[in-house]
């Protein structure tokens, strides 16, 4: 039921409600206290209705004793009441005609038998009224386009961007959102699924496939609710939008941890591996690798092949990058004769014109980057821009900036819109910050050569697709 | 010729000269201009003698026309003259009785045939006078104990610490030193080897083995000058001081890059793998992994086993850590019955008392950390301290600090001096910074669960030693 026209009547009220009721709004600190405040700040003041049997008001907004007292149009209810009170609150919502509910309350299947019984009760009530439920034990959604959010996040996390985030756990999803904007990663939608009594990752993926604001999906799972359906929906994403996946439970210890956390059966990990590989979803083994790949996906185009050129001011870092590239299944091919000829003109005698291209302290990094961006034998480019403090100081004394080392990198990015480009810088703080500033978010800057290579290789993994016989990465040795 | 008494007559003048001549000091910007200034600032003003045939002065220090005009005691010469002038400058040094020379000049074997001939000439002169040569094409040394340095670095890089750095390339070594202090990594000695016409990594390792200020060695190589000797010296380090190695040329592309960079033959990589594995040197496949391991080695004790306990405020991050632990060859064992009992007392009903121990928002992270530090079934501990922004804000409003989430972590560190402890935090900036501040450099703080686990696993790799049958890590999947 993927809706490519962007409309999805089941999911739409979660992200774009006409009005929202917060059941369990309260006057003492807690989510029920801060969420109404956040929603008002985000421009939802006239479409938020607060419910608490105690009545009164909070933040100058009235607390209705029950949903029946709410007069406005409401098509989404957010439940922040104690677990035991959730079934009754759902009945009230059902009677009111509300068909979308986010249950933020915890204390269900994740806590053992008593909670499991309560969770069954929730299912029954939902079925009776035809209510679609997100949660329980989740924080719901964010939609940056309309600044709607059922979770509290830092203001910067509400800046619209092309990345959708799907996380099973509310805490982890929330922490991720606190962190992403600092990496220059901004989101379209975010969803935390919790115990998945109804809405699961497949529902959300179907919605995101049709969501025009979403270009890349990043997902953390502890297990799937429905393997066959997940396969089907991931196949629909193939070649359309990359889906980056981190799934824990890779090992028996991780599997047990997932079970006790959100009650997920992690299942046989090899089956997940096959599912992701065959559908073209990109699985990562570490959170960092997934985040870095996301940085490349949101800013860089899709490469036409796996041939990487490396241009560097440090031979050592260039050699590390070349090692990483081969280990990741990329090629580090010879440069075209015309590129070699061009670089040799005006190059100092010590410079070996090859790939990796070590320009050393020649100042030829901009020329080198341009030459390989132009080179038809190259599909993507990693620029390594480092400079020892001692050299940087002289450079500065002559009125130059750290970014000057790169030349006009944003113009270069704009001139060759079809070739991915990433940068790496490390060392003295001011130097590294200068490089990041010069790149201006249009070219990702990584702080190790291997990180840059891994991010670029993910672009090629997606572009090559599941059937293109992507080479198995060389096992990492330590 | 490893000298465990810390004296090493061949190497000593490189790190602790009585007096140093800078041949090629100059009045126009360049290393020859800034190095005398740096040495004077570091307290070497009365032991530095500057030589330049043009005469005059720089920074108020006289420029002698030749070494013959220098009156002070000089046992080390640093050459910053053009490559062609190096052999003659060495002859002058030899005549003066100087037996240690650092050649910073580039333009030797790394540039092709002409340079190779010049490098042979350097060897001849060195042999004739019995001069020990570091370089050419290097930046020499740093000794933080006496603030002596033949390379310019940021002031913070001169704070003494337990880590020795050996790098083949001057540029890379220099950049690494610019970066290390920002990670809380401070050095005892640093050496950049360059083209290794004489002094190589084996000489330096022998010196560092006997150097009391050095507890951990971090080395970047593009190839060894003498495999048999490297094996011998690494065997001497076994069980004494960890040697962390990053060697490029793991792949054909990396190998070619190394060849053109410092003229190193990278050799068969599998042989290096065997050499490092058999001697107990710890090889890393990425710069980041090596740096993170160094963070753990400089601050944490050696573990007695590979049994890891994970205590976390996020179940998802705990599951990721458990996966990484198993992939790295660690165990995630059940907690002792007494620990389980202790944690159950006063724990909320939803808490699953197991390993990983997910304490959620209970505020029981300090209690959990203490319990596993005390647990005899646990050899090392990873604490994951995260908190969503929304929760953090309430926490702050009640007067608490981010660090308070941890309890008195430095006291805990001090109370259990024999068990390694690492932390992980991510999310909202103030929260993460607060955790780092609370840890105060005594416990390393990583920004991903996998990074923390990898760093701890390195400690166990070293402690287990090469013959303890360390389990081969599970291949990483992506």
Interface residues (C-beta under 8 A of the other chain):
Chain A: X29 X30 X31 X34 X106 X107 X110 X111 X112 X115 X139 X151 X152 X153 X154 X167 X168 X169 X170 X171 X172 X174 X175 X176 X178 X179 X182 X220 X222 X246 X248 X249 X250 X251 X252 X253 X254 X256 X257 X258 X260 X261 X262 X273 X282 X283 X284 X285 X286 X287 X288 X289 X313 X314 X315 X316 X317 X318 X319 X320 X322 X323 X324 X325 X326 X327 X332 X349 X350 X352 X354 X356 X358 X360 X361 X386 X387 X388 X389 X390 X393 X394 X397 X426 X427 X428 X429 X431 X448 X449 X450 X451 X473 X474 X475 X476 X477 X478
Chain B: X29 X30 X31 X34 X106 X107 X110 X111 X112 X115 X139 X151 X152 X153 X154 X167 X168 X169 X170 X171 X172 X174 X175 X176 X178 X179 X182 X220 X222 X246 X248 X249 X250 X251 X252 X253 X254 X256 X257 X258 X260 X261 X262 X273 X282 X283 X284 X285 X286 X287 X288 X289 X313 X314 X315 X316 X317 X318 X319 X320 X322 X323 X324 X325 X326 X327 X332 X349 X350 X352 X354 X356 X358 X360 X361 X386 X387 X388 X389 X390 X393 X394 X397 X426 X427 X428 X429 X431 X448 X449 X450 X451 X461 X473 X474 X475 X476 X477 X478
